[in-house]
Amino acid sequence: MKTQKQAISEGYDVDLSGPGRPMGAKGKYPDFEVIPLLTEMEAELINTLGLVRNMLLEGVPSQDAREGVVLAIDGLLAAARS
């Protein structure tokens, strides 16, 4: 699935107005393509998991790397709880 930013950069119109999953559409009726998109929270979660994975693969991370990942996780948790 694409992020909303990726979809916009590829020429999709992004619809965030309805309930549920955001959708992207490209083209004109009746010949258009509709794709599901990641929510912003899902995109941030994937990004944070990628950071954690890289830290684990690279061994002991620097203090800056650890703080960056902790801040990203804190941001996700705060958004999820609000």
C-alpha positions as CSV (number, residue, x, y, z in Angstrom):
1,M,0.0,0.0,0.0
2,K,1.1,3.5,-0.7
3,T,1.2,6.4,1.8
4,Q,-0.9,9.5,1.1
5,K,2.2,11.5,0.2
6,Q,3.4,8.8,-2.3
7,A,-0.1,8.7,-3.9
8,I,-0.2,12.4,-4.3
9,S,3.3,12.5,-5.9
10,E,2.2,9.8,-8.3
11,G,-0.9,11.8,-9.5
12,Y,-3.6,10.3,-7.4
13,D,-6.4,12.4,-5.9
14,V,-6.6,11.5,-2.2
15,D,-10.0,11.4,-0.4
16,L,-9.8,11.6,3.4
17,S,-13.5,12.7,3.9
18,G,-15.2,9.4,4.4
19,P,-15.0,7.0,7.3
20,G,-12.5,4.2,7.3
21,R,-9.5,3.8,5.0
22,P,-8.3,6.7,2.9
23,M,-8.5,6.1,-0.8
24,G,-6.6,7.4,-3.9
25,A,-8.1,7.7,-7.3
26,K,-6.5,8.4,-10.7
27,G,-8.1,8.9,-14.1
28,K,-11.7,9.8,-15.1
29,Y,-14.9,7.9,-15.0
30,P,-15.4,5.2,-16.2
31,D,-11.7,4.5,-16.6
32,F,-10.2,5.3,-13.3
33,E,-8.1,3.4,-10.7
34,V,-8.9,3.4,-7.0
35,I,-6.3,2.2,-4.5
36,P,-6.4,1.9,-0.7
37,L,-3.9,4.1,1.2
38,L,-2.1,3.9,4.5
39,T,-3.4,6.1,7.2
40,E,-0.9,8.6,8.6
41,M,-0.7,6.5,11.8
42,E,0.1,3.3,9.8
43,A,2.7,5.1,7.8
44,E,4.4,6.4,11.0
45,L,4.2,3.0,12.6
46,I,5.9,1.4,9.6
47,N,8.6,4.1,9.6
48,T,9.2,3.6,13.4
49,L,9.4,-0.2,13.0
50,G,12.0,0.3,10.2
51,L,14.1,2.5,12.6
52,V,13.9,-0.1,15.3
53,R,14.9,-2.9,12.8
54,N,17.9,-0.9,11.6
55,M,19.0,-0.3,15.2
56,L,18.8,-4.0,16.0
57,L,20.7,-5.0,12.8
58,E,23.5,-2.4,13.3
59,G,24.2,-3.4,16.9
60,V,24.5,-0.8,19.7
61,P,23.1,2.4,18.4
62,S,24.3,5.9,19.1
63,Q,22.7,8.0,21.8
64,D,21.1,10.2,19.1
65,A,19.7,7.2,17.3
66,R,18.2,5.8,20.5
67,E,16.6,9.1,21.4
68,G,15.2,9.5,17.9
69,V,13.5,6.1,18.1
70,V,12.2,6.8,21.6
71,L,10.7,10.1,20.4
72,A,9.1,8.5,17.4
73,I,7.6,5.8,19.6
74,D,6.4,8.4,22.1
75,G,4.7,10.3,19.4
76,L,2.9,7.2,18.1
77,L,1.7,6.3,21.6
78,A,0.5,9.8,22.3
79,A,-1.4,9.9,19.0
80,A,-2.9,6.5,19.6
81,R,-4.1,7.5,23.1
82,S,-5.7,10.7,22.1
